[in-house]
C-alpha cells in the first residue's frame, strides 16, 4: 500500500473515531452522517487489511494496529 492509494479523508475519519472512540460522535465532529463514517472505516479497513476498531461498550476500541497508526495519522 502506498500513500497515493489512500483517500486522505479516510485518515480524517480514522482520527476522529480514534479520538472519540465512538462512530456517531466522530460523525458529528466531522459533520458527516454515521453511515458515511462507517463506510469510510470499511474502505480504510480493506486498504490496511485490519479491523482497526472493535465494538466495545459505549463505542469502539482500537486494534493494536490502529494504536500504531494513530500517531502518524495525527
ABEGO torsion letter per residue (X at the ends): XBAAABBAAAAAAAAAAAAAGBAAAAAAAAGBBAAAAAAAAAAAAAAAGBAGBBBBBGEBBBBAAAAAAAAAAX
